[in-house]
Amino acid sequence: MKKCIIEYADKLKKYLVVVLCLCSFHCFSQTEQRIYFTSVTSSVNTGMDYTPWFNDDVDSLVQEVWLNNFVWVDLTLKLAQHSKITRFSFYDWEGVFTDAPDSIYALNGTKKTFLGTFTGPNYMVWQPLVLDSAIEADAIVMHKYSNNIPQKVEIFGYPDTVAKVPPPAAVDTQIVKIPIDSTRWIQLDNSSNGLGGLSNGILTDMVNTGYGKMITNYDAYYPVLTGENIDLYKIRFYNYEGSLGPYPLTVSVIDSAGNRTNIATYTGGSYMTWLGPYGDTTSTLHVPMNQNDYFCANLIAQSTNRQLTTKLIGILLISHLIRANHNNGLSI
């Protein structure tokens, strides 16, 4: 009897060793890959637009902001799915800020783990940050001061294939164009004309909201009424001609908690071309935006340059906000 038990125990040990080896092989055979983030949320709205972080074009840069931006801010980069982070690659464009470095953290639920710093030590090169071991995260937090940031952020690691992945965007056959009620636009400036021309479908209809603006950089809000629901999947801008240079138009969504998320930036630079939210011709958002209470367009009014003012407002048709469904038959 004792001999049988010993033989059985030996067989069980061999079986467990095989299982452990297979598990180990599976764990370490996973290939490191790019981990994408779906949004960038700032703890303080300083006016900086981080949309260029969503593309890999090193000529598309985050513009510096000097007014009311000499503060410490936490930037939260929400990952597309729960992942194990192994390394970062930061594009170091110019400027060294060893006196006020960026601190990089992994956020796993409520647990915050310090990963390293970025000080911008080089010029127009990719700067690596390699972790000693993989760290689990739902988001990455960058604690930064003023304009001290890398111009691009790439994250690498192992995505959690077990964790829930956001559903893919609806196919085009389910997507319809949102009818925009131009009377809803609320411009936070002394504008003498409305923004109806942005959504009337006439590509050559220039829009001029007036001159002599009191506020140079201002927002225009489009509220979503009670009972309406918008699932936003695509956005397009029509560029007739010219470029906005360092004065881009940005589009954001605001949820019921007041959180504002930039989803698109328009700078122009093409000719009679529809452009998407990230500067190319692709109109699909990286992640659908749901349950929005407001859409917000941030405009620049150059009162001393009427041509730029007309071009900024006039060449845009921002009407192509597209969603997948209309709840309760509502049309907006």
C-alpha positions in Angstrom: 0.0 0.0 0.0 2.8 2.4 1.0 4.6 1.6 -2.3 1.5 2.4 -4.3 1.1 5.8 -2.5 4.8 6.6 -3.2 4.5 5.7 -6.9 1.3 7.8 -7.2 3.0 10.8 -5.5 5.9 10.5 -7.9 3.5 10.5 -10.9 1.6 13.5 -9.5 4.9 15.4 -9.1 5.9 14.7 -12.7 2.5 15.9 -13.8 2.7 19.1 -11.8 6.2 19.8 -13.2 4.9 19.4 -16.8 1.9 21.7 -16.1 4.2 24.4 -14.5 6.6 24.2 -17.4 3.7 24.7 -19.8 2.4 27.6 -17.8 5.8 29.2 -17.6 6.3 28.8 -21.4 2.9 30.4 -22.0 3.7 33.3 -19.7 7.1 34.1 -21.2 6.1 33.5 -24.8 3.8 36.5 -25.0 5.3 39.1 -27.3 5.8 42.6 -26.1 3.7 45.1 -28.1 2.6 48.7 -28.3 0.1 49.7 -25.6 -2.2 52.5 -26.8 -3.9 55.1 -24.7 -7.4 56.3 -25.5 -7.5 59.7 -23.7 -5.4 62.3 -22.0 -7.0 64.1 -19.0 -5.4 67.0 -17.3 -6.0 67.7 -13.6 -5.9 71.5 -14.5 -7.1 72.9 -17.8 -4.1 75.0 -18.8 -5.2 75.3 -22.5 -2.6 72.7 -23.7 -3.9 70.3 -26.4 -2.3 66.9 -26.3 -4.0 65.5 -29.4 -0.6 65.2 -31.2 0.2 62.4 -28.8 -2.3 60.2 -30.6 -0.2 60.1 -33.8 3.4 59.2 -34.5 4.2 62.2 -36.7 7.2 63.9 -35.1 6.3 67.0 -37.1 3.0 67.2 -35.3 3.8 68.7 -31.9 2.1 69.8 -28.8 2.0 73.6 -28.8 3.4 75.4 -25.9 1.1 77.5 -23.7 2.5 80.3 -21.6 -0.6 82.0 -20.2 -1.7 80.6 -16.8 0.5 77.5 -17.4 3.2 77.8 -14.7 1.7 75.1 -12.5 2.2 71.5 -11.7 -0.4 69.3 -13.5 -1.2 65.5 -13.5 -1.9 64.1 -17.0 -3.7 60.8 -17.0 -3.3 58.6 -20.0 -6.0 56.0 -19.9 -4.9 52.7 -21.5 -7.1 50.9 -24.0 -7.0 47.9 -21.7 -5.4 46.7 -18.5 -1.8 45.9 -19.3 1.7 45.1 -17.9 4.0 47.9 -18.8 7.7 47.1 -19.6 9.0 50.3 -21.1 8.4 53.8 -22.6 9.8 55.7 -25.5 9.6 59.5 -25.3 10.3 61.8 -28.2 12.7 64.5 -26.8 12.3 67.5 -29.1 14.1 70.3 -27.4 14.6 71.9 -24.0 16.1 70.4 -20.8 14.2 70.7 -17.5 16.3 68.8 -14.9 15.1 71.4 -12.3 11.4 70.4 -12.9 11.4 66.8 -14.3 8.3 64.9 -15.4 7.5 62.1 -13.0 6.0 59.0 -14.6 3.6 56.7 -12.6 1.6 53.6 -13.3 -2.0 53.7 -12.0 -3.5 50.3 -11.3 -7.0 50.9 -9.8 -6.1 53.2 -6.9 -2.5 52.0 -6.6 0.1 54.5 -7.9 3.6 53.2 -8.6 6.5 55.5 -9.5 8.3 54.4 -12.7 10.9 57.0 -13.5 11.5 60.6 -14.8 11.9 62.4 -18.0 14.0 65.6 -18.2 14.4 66.2 -21.9 18.2 65.6 -22.0 18.6 65.3 -25.7 17.5 67.0 -29.0 15.1 65.4 -31.5 15.7 61.8 -30.4 13.6 59.1 -28.8 14.5 58.7 -25.2 13.9 55.2 -23.6 12.6 54.5 -20.1 13.0 50.7 -19.4 11.4 49.3 -16.3 13.2 46.7 -14.1 10.1 44.5 -14.2 6.6 44.6 -15.8 4.1 46.8 -13.8 0.4 46.4 -14.1 -1.6 49.5 -15.0 -4.9 50.8 -16.2 -3.5 54.2 -16.9 -0.2 56.2 -16.9 0.1 59.4 -14.9 2.6 62.1 -15.8 3.2 64.8 -13.2 4.6 67.7 -15.2 5.3 71.5 -14.8 4.3 74.1 -17.4 5.5 73.0 -21.0 7.9 70.4 -19.7 6.7 67.3 -21.6 7.9 64.8 -24.2 6.5 65.6 -27.6 5.5 61.9 -28.2 4.7 59.1 -25.7 4.9 55.4 -26.7 4.1 52.7 -24.2 5.1 49.0 -24.6 4.2 45.9 -22.6 1.8 43.0 -22.5 -2.0 43.7 -22.8 -4.2 41.8 -20.4 -6.1 39.5 -22.8 -8.4 38.4 -20.0 -9.5 41.9 -19.0 -12.6 43.4 -20.6 -11.7 45.2 -23.9 -13.9 48.1 -25.1 -16.2 47.1 -27.9 -15.2 48.1 -31.4 -16.8 51.0 -33.1 -20.0 50.3 -35.0 -19.6 49.6 -38.7 -20.3 52.3 -41.2 -23.7 50.9 -42.1 -24.9 51.8 -38.6 -23.5 55.3 -38.5 -25.5 58.4 -39.4 -24.6 62.1 -39.6 -25.7 64.1 -36.6 -28.1 66.9 -37.6 -26.7 70.0 -35.9 -29.1 72.7 -34.5 -27.0 75.8 -35.1 -29.0 77.9 -32.7 -27.6 75.8 -29.8 -24.0 77.1 -30.1 -23.1 79.2 -27.2 -20.0 81.4 -28.0 -18.2 82.7 -24.9 -17.2 85.9 -26.6 -18.8 89.1 -28.0 -19.6 87.4 -31.3 -22.0 89.3 -33.6 -22.7 86.4 -35.9 -23.5 82.7 -35.2 -21.8 79.4 -36.3 -24.6 78.1 -38.5 -22.3 78.0 -41.6 -20.2 75.3 -39.9 -23.0 72.8 -40.4 -25.1 73.9 -43.4 -23.3 71.5 -45.8 -22.2 74.3 -48.2 -18.4 73.9 -48.6 -17.9 77.4 -50.0 -20.0 79.2 -47.4 -17.6 81.3 -45.4 -18.4 82.0 -41.7 -17.5 85.2 -40.0 -18.6 85.6 -36.4 -17.5 89.3 -36.2 -14.4 91.3 -35.4 -13.0 93.1 -32.4 -13.3 90.1 -30.1 -12.8 90.8 -26.4 -11.3 87.3 -25.7 -8.6 86.0 -28.0 -8.9 82.3 -27.0 -12.6 81.3 -26.4 -14.9 78.3 -26.3 -18.1 77.6 -28.2 -20.4 75.0 -26.5 -23.0 72.8 -28.1 -25.3 71.3 -25.4 -26.9 67.9 -25.6 -30.5 68.3 -24.5 -32.2 66.2 -21.8 -33.3 62.8 -23.3 -30.8 62.9 -26.1 -27.9 60.5 -26.3 -24.9 60.8 -28.6 -22.4 58.0 -29.4 -19.6 59.8 -31.2 -17.5 57.7 -33.6 -16.2 60.0 -36.3 -15.5 63.7 -36.9 -14.4 65.5 -40.0 -13.2 69.0 -40.9 -13.3 70.5 -44.3 -10.1 72.4 -45.2 -10.8 74.7 -48.1 -7.4 76.3 -48.2 -4.7 77.6 -45.9 -3.4 76.6 -42.4 -4.1 77.9 -38.9 -0.4 77.6 -38.0 0.1 77.8 -34.2 -3.6 78.6 -33.6 -5.5 75.2 -34.0 -9.1 74.6 -33.4 -9.8 71.9 -30.9 -12.9 69.9 -30.2 -13.7 68.4 -26.8 -16.5 66.5 -25.1 -17.7 67.2 -21.6 -19.5 64.5 -19.5 -22.0 65.0 -16.7 -19.2 65.2 -14.1 -17.6 68.1 -15.9 -14.7 66.2 -17.2 -13.4 67.6 -20.4 -11.6 65.4 -23.0 -10.0 66.7 -26.1 -10.9 64.4 -29.0 -9.8 66.3 -32.2 -7.5 69.1 -33.4 -7.8 70.9 -36.7 -4.8 72.9 -38.1 -5.6 72.9 -41.8 -2.7 72.7 -44.2 -4.5 71.0 -47.1 -6.6 72.1 -50.0 -10.2 71.3 -50.5 -9.8 68.2 -48.4 -11.7 66.5 -45.6 -9.5 65.9 -42.6 -10.0 63.7 -39.5 -9.5 64.4 -35.8 -5.7 63.6 -35.8 -4.6 65.6 -38.8 -4.9 63.0 -41.5 -7.8 61.9 -43.7 -9.0 59.2 -41.3 -12.2 60.3 -39.6 -12.6 57.5 -37.0 -11.9 58.3 -33.4 -9.5 55.9 -31.6 -12.2 55.3 -29.0 -15.9 56.1 -29.3 -17.1 58.9 -27.0 -20.4 58.1 -25.2 -22.7 59.9 -22.8 -21.6 63.4 -23.6 -23.4 66.5 -22.2 -21.6 69.1 -24.3 -19.4 69.4 -27.3 -16.9 72.2 -27.1 -15.0 73.9 -29.9 -12.1 76.1 -28.8 -11.5 79.0 -31.1 -8.8 81.6 -31.6 -9.9 85.1 -32.6 -7.1 87.3 -33.8 -8.7 90.8 -33.7 -5.6 92.3 -35.3 -5.7 89.9 -38.2 -9.0 89.8 -39.9 -7.8 87.4 -42.6 -6.8 84.8 -40.0 -10.1 85.2 -38.2 -12.1 84.6 -41.4 -10.0 81.7 -42.4 -10.1 80.1 -39.0 -13.9 80.1 -38.8 -14.8 80.2 -42.4 -13.0 77.2 -43.9 -14.4 74.7 -41.4 -17.4 72.6 -41.7 -17.5 70.9 -38.3 -20.9 69.4 -38.9 -19.7 65.9 -39.5 -20.1 64.7 -35.9 -21.2 61.1 -36.5 -22.9 58.7 -34.1 -24.3 55.2 -34.3 -27.9 55.6 -33.0 -30.6 58.1 -32.1 -32.3 57.2 -28.8 -36.1 57.5 -28.7 -36.1 58.7 -32.3 -34.5 62.0 -31.4 -32.8 64.0 -34.1 -30.1 66.5 -33.2 
